[in-house]
Amino acid sequence: MFFRDGMNDDKDNIQIVLALFFAVYFYCFQSSSSLQFPPLSFASDEVEMSRTFSDLLSALPFEFSVSADNPTIAAPVTENAREVKPGGVFVARKGRSTDGHHYITQAVANGAAAIVGELPIDQVQADLQGIPYAQVADGYQAFGYLAAAYEGFPSRRLVVIAITGTDGKTTTSTIAYHILKAAGVKVGLISTVSAVIGATEIPTGLHVTTPPAHEVQHYLRQMVEAGVTHCVLETTSFGIDQGRINGVDIDVAIMTNVTHEHLDWHGSWENYRDAKRKLFTLMKNSYRKGQQPKIAVINADDPSAPDFAESSIGADYMLLYSLTDTDADFYADRIHYTPTHTSFMLRGNAGDIAVRLPMLGAYNVSNALAGIIAAISAMPQLTHQQRMINAIPQGIADLPLIPGRMERIDEGQAFNAFVDFAHTPNALLKTLETARLILPEGGRVIVVFGSAGLRDREKRRLMAEIAGEHADISILTAEDPRTESLLGILAEMAEGARSKGAVDGETLFIEPDRGRAILLACQMAKAGDVVLACGKGHEQSMCFGKIEHAWDDREALRSALHGQALLTLPSASDPYDTRELWLRDE
């Protein structure tokens, strides 16, 4: 059985075709004693070659029109006119809130050697001042390819493992990275938390998404120059849909899960799913590097698995993992949960391996399975087999704390307290279920969370409904309200919680200030309870109006455990200022 029972009955025919199609591949992969992969080979002259405007444009896999001039490009490609350097390229595109074509004059003044835009040249001629111009249909999609060409296509010198999914991307990426590192592989990491290149760690932004295309390509080039051979790349639906990983030649694509998120951007769940499916299309059509195979890794427990399998037709191999399906290529058995770790037996193509995971919850066991297969798939040669098998338990046992992922905060209190990044309905549900697993008899789950402004409105109600049904006490509070009324957001959430039986003043509380809300949770907690601060995780700021204010849930929770609310946000006035004057902040 290649997919779990009950998964999209209308996909039965696809499942049958895929079963036949991949049966040969599975046989070959599992019989790899006779399958030898020669060392990876990369083009030797791409990173150092000189580049002209036409060199960059030749990387575009779609049509464009361009003026006759062909200047040498001596500085990076960027979509921010303020970042343009003399000899660089500015990509002007129409965004949702601004139009980059309005900044062509600024880019030219800063020394741009060429401009790429979406408008016909006659509409921007006056702003160009004689600078060469190329017109493309979609600046989003062009940017990544242009940046890759400028940096010399660095991903062609790396084995690239790309991981996507609604939840679990950062954890899975980190696990794959540390297993490869334990195996002695020179590996880099680009996640929504940071980029790790050798001994250097670079933060990748205040809020979580794949970095801009030119930054991704520059990180990849830095890895090549540092002697790195493998890269683990976390990819969001925004990053894929906006072309931020265009020009990245991917070898292994992993799907963790697809649940409700980002519908404000994608418009529908189907569009959101299909944005993630595009990763697998990019992978199987990517530049080939010696005999490194193109491999799709899919969570068989997810209802979207057949769709991702369909997108993987044409890859060399497809591998399935599961928490329960013993017919999957890799599955977890004998799972045991404690308040500090989870142990399980990994079974499947790699044999039976005992794993002690310093993380909590069934969803993290699933993430571990994905990370393990990702690492194995990046080193599939027979000569590396034993090395990789030995690295699995070692790499997972040596995992550092993943910031803001069920991160336990211990200040000597009589109850457990965690900060978790759960900011989607599915993630919140899994986090609450995990809390139940470690809850002693008579203990309660107290959760503090909010929902972001200017983002998917539907999940406000969905998350509150989940908390109303699965938490003993829900405290609704701020989470990046941006330019929306915080009180309005909380009112929408409260309706959802009440619809599932939450009672104001008993199991439901509304506290606009996040610092006070976390303190309230700690004041309510008794011995044996679990307090969860969800939604912000590792993030270091919170947006009110258009200003990012320094904020760390871990600091707030530590302060609350010592009896003090962290009162640094615009919402901290007591009582809360219902005029919400911060909405005017820019």
C-alpha positions as CSV (number, residue, x, y, z in Angstrom):
1,M,0.0,0.0,0.0
2,F,1.5,3.3,-1.1
3,F,-1.0,5.6,0.5
4,R,-3.1,5.4,3.7
5,D,-6.7,4.2,3.4
6,G,-9.3,6.9,3.1
7,M,-7.0,9.4,1.4
8,N,-8.9,11.2,-1.4
9,D,-10.9,8.3,-3.0
10,D,-10.9,10.2,-6.3
11,K,-7.1,9.7,-6.5
12,D,-7.4,5.9,-6.7
13,N,-6.3,5.8,-10.3
14,I,-3.3,8.0,-9.6
15,Q,-2.3,5.8,-6.7
16,I,-2.4,2.7,-8.9
17,V,-0.4,4.4,-11.7
18,L,2.2,5.7,-9.1
19,A,2.4,2.3,-7.5
20,L,3.4,0.7,-10.8
21,F,5.6,3.6,-11.8
22,F,7.7,3.7,-8.7
23,A,7.8,0.0,-8.0
24,V,10.9,-0.4,-10.2
25,Y,12.5,2.6,-8.5
26,F,11.9,1.3,-5.0
27,Y,13.3,-2.0,-6.0
28,C,16.4,-0.4,-7.4
29,F,16.9,1.9,-4.4
30,Q,16.4,-1.0,-1.9
31,S,18.8,-3.2,-4.0
32,S,21.5,-0.5,-4.1
33,S,24.2,-3.0,-3.4
34,S,24.6,-3.2,-7.2
35,L,24.0,0.5,-7.8
36,Q,27.1,2.6,-7.7
37,F,27.1,6.4,-7.9
38,P,30.4,8.1,-9.1
39,P,31.6,11.2,-7.3
40,L,29.6,14.3,-7.9
41,S,30.9,16.5,-10.8
42,F,30.2,20.2,-11.2
43,A,31.0,22.7,-13.8
44,S,34.3,24.3,-13.0
45,D,34.0,27.8,-14.5
46,E,30.6,29.1,-13.6
47,V,31.3,30.9,-10.4
48,E,34.2,33.0,-11.6
49,M,33.1,33.8,-15.2
50,S,32.5,37.4,-16.2
51,R,28.8,38.4,-16.7
52,T,27.0,40.6,-19.1
53,F,23.4,41.6,-19.1
54,S,22.7,39.0,-21.8
55,D,24.4,36.3,-19.7
56,L,21.9,37.0,-17.0
57,L,18.9,37.2,-19.3
58,S,19.9,33.9,-20.9
59,A,19.1,32.2,-17.6
60,L,15.4,33.0,-17.9
61,P,13.3,30.0,-19.0
62,F,10.7,32.2,-20.5
63,E,10.4,34.9,-23.2
64,F,11.6,38.5,-22.7
65,S,12.3,41.5,-24.8
66,V,15.5,43.6,-24.5
67,S,17.2,46.7,-25.9
68,A,20.3,46.2,-28.0
69,D,22.9,47.3,-25.4
70,N,24.7,44.6,-23.4
71,P,26.6,46.2,-20.4
72,T,28.9,44.2,-18.1
73,I,27.2,43.6,-14.8
74,A,29.5,44.3,-11.9
75,A,27.2,44.4,-8.9
76,P,24.3,42.2,-7.6
77,V,20.7,42.0,-8.8
78,T,18.2,43.5,-6.4
79,E,14.5,44.5,-6.3
80,N,15.1,47.2,-3.8
81,A,16.2,50.5,-5.5
82,R,17.9,51.7,-2.3
83,E,20.2,48.6,-2.5
84,V,21.3,49.2,-6.1
85,K,25.1,49.5,-6.5
86,P,27.0,50.9,-9.5
87,G,27.0,48.3,-12.2
88,G,24.1,46.3,-10.7
89,V,20.6,45.3,-12.0
90,F,17.3,46.5,-10.6
91,V,14.2,44.4,-11.0
92,A,11.0,46.5,-11.1
93,R,7.8,44.6,-10.5
94,K,4.2,45.4,-9.5
95,G,3.6,44.3,-5.9
96,R,0.4,44.3,-3.9
97,S,1.1,47.5,-2.1
98,T,3.6,49.3,-4.3
99,D,4.9,49.4,-7.8
100,G,8.7,48.9,-8.3
101,H,8.5,50.8,-11.6
102,H,8.1,54.0,-9.6
103,Y,11.6,53.5,-8.3
104,I,13.5,53.1,-11.6
105,T,14.7,56.7,-11.4
106,Q,16.2,56.0,-8.0
107,A,17.9,52.8,-9.2
108,V,19.4,54.7,-12.2
109,A,20.6,57.5,-9.9
110,N,22.3,54.8,-7.7
111,G,24.3,53.5,-10.7
112,A,22.2,50.6,-12.1
113,A,23.7,49.2,-15.3
114,A,20.4,47.7,-16.4
115,I,16.8,47.5,-15.5
116,V,14.4,44.5,-15.7
117,G,10.7,45.4,-15.5
118,E,7.2,44.3,-16.4
119,L,6.0,47.4,-18.3
120,P,6.6,48.0,-22.0
121,I,9.7,50.1,-22.5
122,D,7.8,53.1,-23.9
123,Q,6.1,53.4,-20.5
124,V,9.4,53.7,-18.6
125,Q,11.6,55.3,-21.3
126,A,11.8,58.7,-19.6
127,D,12.9,57.2,-16.3
128,L,15.6,54.9,-17.9
129,Q,17.9,57.8,-19.1
130,G,19.4,55.5,-21.7
131,I,20.0,52.5,-19.4
132,P,19.3,49.1,-21.1
133,Y,15.9,47.6,-20.3
134,A,14.4,44.1,-20.5
135,Q,10.7,43.4,-20.3
136,V,9.5,40.2,-18.6
137,A,5.9,39.1,-17.9
138,D,6.6,38.4,-14.2
139,G,9.3,40.1,-12.2
140,Y,8.8,37.8,-9.3
141,Q,9.6,34.8,-11.4
142,A,12.5,36.4,-13.2
143,F,14.4,37.7,-10.1
144,G,15.6,34.3,-8.9
145,Y,17.0,33.2,-12.2
146,L,18.8,36.5,-12.7
147,A,20.3,36.4,-9.2
148,A,21.4,32.8,-9.8
149,A,23.1,33.8,-13.0
150,Y,24.9,36.7,-11.4
151,E,26.2,34.5,-8.5
152,G,27.4,31.9,-11.0
153,F,24.7,29.2,-10.4
154,P,26.2,28.1,-7.1
155,S,23.5,25.5,-6.4
156,R,25.0,23.5,-9.3
157,R,28.0,22.8,-7.1
158,L,25.9,21.7,-4.1
159,V,23.6,18.8,-3.3
160,V,20.4,20.8,-2.3
161,I,17.8,19.4,0.0
162,A,14.6,21.6,-0.1
163,I,11.9,21.1,2.5
164,T,8.4,22.5,2.4
165,G,5.1,22.1,4.3
166,T,2.8,24.1,6.5
167,D,4.4,23.0,9.7
168,G,7.6,21.3,10.7
169,K,9.9,22.9,8.0
170,T,12.4,24.4,10.4
171,T,12.6,21.4,12.7
172,T,12.9,19.0,9.7
173,S,15.6,21.2,8.1
174,T,17.6,21.3,11.4
175,I,17.4,17.5,11.9
176,A,18.6,16.8,8.3
177,Y,21.4,19.3,8.8
178,H,22.6,17.8,12.0
179,I,22.5,14.2,10.7
180,L,24.6,15.2,7.7
181,K,27.0,17.1,10.0
182,A,27.3,14.0,12.3
183,A,28.2,12.0,9.2
184,G,31.1,14.4,8.5
185,V,29.4,16.0,5.5
186,K,30.3,19.7,4.9
187,V,26.7,21.0,5.0
188,G,25.1,24.4,5.1
189,L,21.6,25.4,6.2
190,I,19.2,28.2,5.0
191,S,16.1,28.3,7.2
192,T,13.6,30.9,8.2
193,V,15.6,31.4,11.4
194,S,19.1,31.7,10.0
195,A,21.7,30.8,7.4
196,V,24.5,28.6,8.7
197,I,27.7,28.6,6.6
198,G,30.6,26.8,8.2
199,A,31.0,28.4,11.7
200,T,29.1,31.5,10.7
201,E,25.4,31.9,11.5
202,I,23.4,34.8,9.9
203,P,19.9,35.7,11.0
204,T,17.5,35.7,8.0
205,G,14.8,38.1,9.2
206,L,12.3,39.2,11.8
207,H,9.4,37.2,10.4
208,V,9.4,33.8,8.9
209,T,9.6,33.2,5.1
210,T,12.3,32.2,2.7
211,P,14.8,35.0,2.2
212,P,14.7,37.1,-1.0
213,A,16.1,35.4,-4.1
214,H,19.3,37.4,-4.3
215,E,20.1,36.6,-0.6
216,V,19.4,32.9,-1.1
217,Q,21.8,32.8,-4.1
218,H,24.4,34.8,-2.3
219,Y,24.3,32.4,0.7
220,L,24.7,29.5,-1.7
221,R,27.7,31.1,-3.3
222,Q,29.2,31.7,0.1
223,M,28.7,28.0,0.8
224,V,30.6,27.0,-2.3
225,E,33.4,29.4,-1.5
226,A,33.6,27.9,2.0
227,G,33.9,24.3,0.7
228,V,30.4,23.2,1.6
229,T,29.1,20.3,-0.5
230,H,25.5,20.0,0.7
231,C,22.8,22.6,1.6
232,V,19.5,22.1,3.4
233,L,17.0,24.8,2.3
234,E,13.7,25.5,4.1
235,T,11.2,26.7,1.5
236,T,7.9,28.5,2.3
237,S,4.9,28.7,0.0
238,F,5.6,32.5,-0.3
239,G,9.2,31.7,-1.3
240,I,8.1,29.2,-4.0
241,D,5.2,31.3,-5.3
242,Q,7.2,34.5,-5.5
243,G,10.1,32.8,-7.3
244,R,12.6,33.1,-4.5
245,I,14.0,29.7,-5.2
246,N,13.9,30.0,-8.9
247,G,17.4,29.2,-10.1
248,V,18.1,26.9,-7.2
249,D,18.8,23.4,-8.6
250,I,17.2,21.0,-6.2
251,D,18.1,17.3,-5.7
252,V,15.8,16.2,-2.9
253,A,12.3,17.7,-2.2
254,I,10.5,16.9,1.0
255,M,6.8,17.6,2.0
256,T,6.0,17.6,5.7
257,N,2.3,18.4,5.5
258,V,-0.3,20.8,4.0
259,T,-2.9,22.4,6.2
260,H,-4.7,25.7,6.5
261,E,-2.4,28.7,6.1
262,H,-1.7,31.8,4.0
263,L,-5.0,31.8,2.2
264,D,-4.9,35.6,2.3
265,W,-2.1,35.4,-0.2
266,H,-2.9,32.3,-2.2
267,G,-6.7,32.8,-2.4
268,S,-7.6,29.2,-1.8
269,W,-6.3,26.1,-0.1
270,E,-5.9,24.4,-3.5
271,N,-3.6,27.3,-4.7
272,Y,-1.6,27.1,-1.5
273,R,-1.1,23.3,-1.9
274,D,-0.2,23.8,-5.6
275,A,2.4,26.4,-4.7
276,K,4.1,23.8,-2.5
277,R,3.8,21.1,-5.2
278,K,5.8,23.4,-7.5
279,L,8.9,22.6,-5.4
280,F,8.7,19.0,-6.7
281,T,8.3,20.1,-10.3
282,L,11.4,22.4,-9.9
283,M,13.3,19.5,-8.4
284,K,12.7,17.0,-11.1
285,N,13.5,19.5,-13.8
286,S,16.7,20.8,-12.1
287,Y,20.2,20.7,-13.3
288,R,21.7,17.2,-12.8
289,K,24.9,16.8,-10.8
290,G,26.8,13.7,-11.6
291,Q,24.8,10.7,-10.5
292,Q,23.0,12.4,-7.6
293,P,19.4,11.2,-8.1
294,K,16.4,13.4,-8.0
295,I,14.3,12.2,-5.0
296,A,10.9,13.1,-3.7
297,V,10.1,12.5,0.0
298,I,6.4,12.6,1.0
299,N,4.5,12.3,4.2
300,A,2.1,9.4,3.5
301,D,0.0,10.4,6.5
302,D,-1.0,13.7,4.8
303,P,-4.2,13.7,2.7
304,S,-2.3,15.7,0.0
305,A,0.2,12.9,-0.5
306,P,-1.3,11.6,-3.8
307,D,-1.1,15.2,-5.2
308,F,2.6,15.5,-4.3
309,A,3.3,12.0,-5.7
310,E,1.6,13.0,-9.0
311,S,3.9,16.1,-9.1
312,S,6.9,13.8,-8.5
313,I,6.4,11.6,-11.6
314,G,9.7,12.0,-13.5
315,A,11.9,12.1,-10.4
316,D,14.3,9.2,-10.0
317,Y,12.8,8.0,-6.7
318,M,9.9,8.6,-4.4
319,L,10.1,7.7,-0.7
320,L,7.2,7.7,1.7
321,Y,7.3,8.0,5.5
322,S,4.6,7.5,8.1
323,L,3.9,7.4,11.8
324,T,1.6,4.4,11.5
325,D,1.7,2.9,8.0
326,T,4.0,-0.1,8.0
327,D,4.0,-0.3,4.2
328,A,5.7,3.1,4.0
329,D,9.4,3.1,3.2
330,F,10.2,4.5,6.6
331,Y,7.9,4.4,9.7
332,A,8.0,4.9,13.4
333,D,7.3,2.1,15.9
334,R,7.3,1.8,19.7
335,I,6.9,5.5,20.3
336,H,7.3,6.6,23.9
337,Y,6.7,10.2,25.2
338,T,8.2,11.9,28.3
339,P,8.2,15.5,29.4
340,T,11.8,15.9,28.1
341,H,12.2,13.6,25.1
342,T,10.5,11.1,22.7
343,S,12.0,7.7,21.8
344,F,11.0,5.5,18.9
345,M,12.2,2.7,16.6
346,L,12.9,3.8,13.1
347,R,11.9,0.9,10.7
348,G,12.2,0.6,7.0
349,N,14.7,0.8,4.2
350,A,17.6,1.7,6.5
351,G,16.9,-1.2,8.9
352,D,15.8,-0.8,12.5
353,I,17.4,2.1,14.4
354,A,16.6,3.2,17.9
355,V,16.2,7.0,18.1
356,R,16.1,9.2,21.2
357,L,14.6,12.6,20.1
358,P,15.2,15.5,22.5
359,M,11.8,16.9,21.4
360,L,8.2,16.3,22.3
361,G,5.1,15.2,20.4
362,A,4.0,12.9,17.6
363,Y,4.4,15.7,15.0
364,N,8.1,15.9,15.9
365,V,8.5,12.2,15.3
366,S,7.1,12.8,11.9
367,N,9.5,15.7,11.4
368,A,12.4,13.4,12.5
369,L,11.4,10.8,9.9
370,A,11.4,13.5,7.2
371,G,14.8,14.8,8.3
372,I,16.3,11.3,8.4
373,I,15.1,10.5,4.9
374,A,16.3,13.9,3.7
375,A,19.8,13.2,5.0
376,I,19.9,9.7,3.6
377,S,18.7,10.8,0.2
378,A,21.5,13.4,0.0
379,M,24.1,10.7,0.5
380,P,22.6,7.6,-1.3
381,Q,25.8,6.1,-2.5
382,L,26.5,2.6,-1.2
383,T,29.9,3.6,0.1
384,H,28.1,6.1,2.5
385,Q,25.4,3.6,3.7
386,Q,26.9,2.6,7.0
387,R,28.2,6.1,7.7
388,M,24.7,7.5,7.3
389,I,23.1,4.8,9.4
390,N,25.5,5.5,12.3
391,A,24.9,9.3,11.9
392,I,21.1,9.1,12.4
393,P,21.0,8.4,16.2
394,Q,24.1,10.5,16.8
395,G,22.9,13.5,14.9
396,I,19.5,13.4,16.5
397,A,20.9,12.9,20.0
398,D,23.2,15.9,19.5
399,L,20.4,18.2,18.3
400,P,20.7,21.6,19.8
401,L,17.6,23.3,21.1
402,I,15.5,24.5,18.2
403,P,14.5,28.0,19.3
404,G,10.8,28.5,20.0
405,R,9.8,24.9,19.1
406,M,8.3,23.5,22.3
407,E,11.1,25.2,24.1
408,R,10.8,24.5,27.8
409,I,11.3,27.5,30.1
410,D,12.3,26.4,33.6
411,E,12.6,28.9,36.4
412,G,11.9,26.4,39.2
413,Q,8.1,26.6,38.9
414,A,5.9,23.7,39.9
415,F,4.4,23.4,36.4
416,N,5.7,23.0,32.9
417,A,6.0,26.1,30.7
418,F,6.8,26.1,26.9
419,V,7.2,28.6,24.1
420,D,6.1,27.2,20.7
421,F,5.8,28.7,17.3
422,A,2.4,27.1,16.6
423,H,0.7,29.8,14.5
424,T,-1.5,27.7,12.3
425,P,-4.7,25.7,13.2
426,N,-2.9,22.4,12.6
427,A,0.2,23.4,14.6
428,L,-1.8,24.6,17.5
429,L,-3.8,21.4,17.6
430,K,-0.6,19.3,17.5
431,T,0.9,21.4,20.3
432,L,-2.1,21.0,22.5
433,E,-2.2,17.3,21.9
434,T,1.5,17.1,22.8
435,A,0.8,18.9,26.1
436,R,-1.9,16.3,26.9
437,L,0.7,13.6,26.4
438,I,2.8,14.9,29.2
439,L,0.0,16.1,31.5
440,P,-0.3,14.3,34.8
441,E,-3.7,13.3,36.1
442,G,-5.6,16.4,37.2
443,G,-3.4,18.8,35.3
444,R,-4.7,21.5,33.0
445,V,-3.5,22.9,29.7
446,I,-3.4,26.8,29.6
447,V,-2.7,28.3,26.3
448,V,-1.8,31.9,25.3
449,F,-2.1,32.8,21.7
450,G,-3.2,35.4,19.1
451,S,-3.7,35.7,15.3
452,A,-1.8,38.1,13.0
453,G,-3.3,41.2,11.4
454,L,-3.4,41.5,7.6
455,R,-3.1,37.8,7.3
456,D,-5.5,34.9,6.8
457,R,-8.7,35.9,8.7
458,E,-10.3,32.5,8.6
459,K,-7.6,30.9,10.8
460,R,-8.5,33.4,13.6
461,R,-11.7,31.5,14.2
462,L,-10.3,28.1,13.4
463,M,-7.4,28.5,16.0
464,A,-9.8,29.8,18.7
465,E,-12.2,26.9,18.0
466,I,-9.3,24.4,18.4
467,A,-8.2,26.0,21.7
468,G,-11.8,26.1,23.0
469,E,-12.1,22.4,22.3
470,H,-8.6,21.2,23.4
471,A,-7.3,23.6,26.0
472,D,-8.6,23.9,29.6
473,I,-8.0,27.6,29.6
474,S,-7.5,29.9,26.6
475,I,-6.1,33.4,26.9
476,L,-6.4,35.4,23.7
477,T,-3.9,38.2,23.1
478,A,-1.8,40.1,20.6
479,E,0.2,38.6,17.7
480,D,1.4,41.2,15.2
481,P,-1.8,43.1,14.8
482,R,-0.1,45.4,12.2
483,T,-2.6,48.0,10.9
484,E,-5.8,46.1,12.1
485,S,-7.6,46.8,15.3
486,L,-6.3,44.3,17.9
487,L,-9.7,44.4,19.7
488,G,-11.4,43.5,16.4
489,I,-9.1,40.5,15.9
490,L,-9.7,39.3,19.5
491,A,-13.4,39.7,19.1
492,E,-13.4,37.4,16.0
493,M,-11.3,34.9,17.9
494,A,-13.5,34.9,21.0
495,E,-16.5,34.0,18.9
496,G,-14.7,30.9,17.7
497,A,-13.7,29.8,21.2
498,R,-17.2,30.4,22.6
499,S,-18.7,28.3,19.7
500,K,-16.8,25.3,21.2
501,G,-18.0,25.9,24.7
502,A,-15.4,28.2,26.1
503,V,-16.9,30.4,28.9
504,D,-15.7,34.0,29.5
505,G,-14.0,34.4,32.9
506,E,-13.8,30.6,33.4
507,T,-12.1,29.0,30.4
508,L,-11.8,32.0,28.2
509,F,-9.9,35.2,28.9
510,I,-9.1,38.2,26.6
511,E,-6.0,40.2,27.5
512,P,-4.7,42.5,24.6
513,D,-1.2,42.9,26.0
514,R,0.9,39.8,25.4
515,G,3.1,40.4,28.4
516,R,0.1,40.6,30.8
517,A,-1.5,37.6,29.1
518,I,1.5,35.4,29.7
519,L,1.7,36.6,33.3
520,L,-2.0,35.8,33.7
521,A,-1.4,32.2,32.5
522,C,1.4,31.7,35.0
523,Q,-0.6,33.2,37.8
524,M,-3.4,30.7,37.0
525,A,-1.2,27.7,36.7
526,K,-1.0,25.1,39.5
527,A,1.4,22.2,40.1
528,G,1.1,19.7,37.3
529,D,-0.3,22.2,34.7
530,V,1.2,23.0,31.3
531,V,1.4,26.6,30.2
532,L,1.9,27.3,26.5
533,A,2.8,30.6,24.9
534,C,2.1,29.9,21.2
535,G,2.5,31.8,17.9
536,K,5.7,33.8,18.2
537,G,8.3,31.1,19.0
538,H,11.8,32.3,18.1
539,E,10.7,35.6,16.6
540,Q,12.3,38.7,18.0
541,S,9.8,41.4,17.2
542,M,6.0,42.2,17.1
543,C,4.4,44.5,14.6
544,F,2.0,47.2,15.8
545,G,1.0,49.7,13.1
546,K,3.9,49.6,10.7
547,I,6.6,49.4,13.4
548,E,8.4,46.4,14.6
549,H,8.8,46.4,18.4
550,A,11.4,44.2,20.1
551,W,9.7,41.2,21.6
552,D,10.7,37.7,22.7
553,D,8.1,35.2,24.1
554,R,10.9,33.4,26.0
555,E,11.9,36.6,27.8
556,A,8.2,37.3,28.5
557,L,7.6,33.9,30.0
558,R,10.7,34.0,32.1
559,S,9.7,37.4,33.5
560,A,6.2,36.1,34.1
561,L,7.5,33.1,36.0
562,H,9.2,35.6,38.3
563,G,5.9,37.4,38.8
564,Q,6.5,40.3,36.4
565,A,4.8,41.1,33.1
566,L,7.1,42.2,30.3
567,L,5.5,45.5,29.4
568,T,7.3,46.8,26.4
569,L,4.6,46.7,23.7
570,P,2.2,49.6,22.7
571,S,-0.6,47.5,24.2
572,A,0.9,47.6,27.7
573,S,-1.2,50.5,29.1
574,D,-3.4,49.5,32.0
575,P,-6.3,49.6,31.2
576,Y,-5.8,48.9,27.5
577,D,-6.2,52.1,25.5
578,T,-9.2,51.3,23.2
579,R,-8.3,54.2,20.9
580,E,-5.4,52.0,19.7
581,L,-3.3,55.1,18.8
582,W,-0.5,52.8,17.7
583,L,-2.5,52.1,14.5
584,R,-1.1,55.5,13.2
585,D,2.5,54.5,13.8
586,E,4.7,54.3,10.8
